[in-house]
Amino acid sequence: MQDRHSLRDLTIIYQQTDKLTPRPTNARTHSKKQIEQIAQAIRRFGFTNPILIDQDNGVIAGHGRLAAAKRIGLSRVPTVRLADMTEAENPRLCHCRQQACGERRLGQAAAGP
């Protein structure tokens, strides 16, 4: 049996950057250097990873991409709305993504090669 999230159809929606609200409880922060690196990647390769947002345009994942997009003057960014996720599920998704990507919470160093 599949749960309600298993095989959802995802739609890319281009949103105005000033209409997206970063989540104040986001555990991951990005240094100015990281934002610039993300901005350089967007300039070079385009926006290849949409920002995940909730039903109210709150950013679930992609805070660094949003900051980088604003830094280079993009007025619109690709987003995927995960409107059926509950407020309790949003941090769990972020935690799972961080573990899968080898990302760490504030103050933790990433494991070396």
Secondary structure as GFF3:
##gff-version 3
##sequence-region A 1 113
A	DSSP	beta_strand	12	16	.	.	.	ID=ss1
A	DSSP	three_ten_helix	17	19	.	.	.	ID=ss2
A	DSSP	alpha_helix	32	45	.	.	.	ID=ss3
A	DSSP	beta_strand	51	53	.	.	.	ID=ss4
A	DSSP	beta_strand	59	61	.	.	.	ID=ss5
A	DSSP	alpha_helix	63	71	.	.	.	ID=ss6
A	DSSP	beta_strand	76	81	.	.	.	ID=ss7
A	DSSP	alpha_helix	89	101	.	.	.	ID=ss8
###
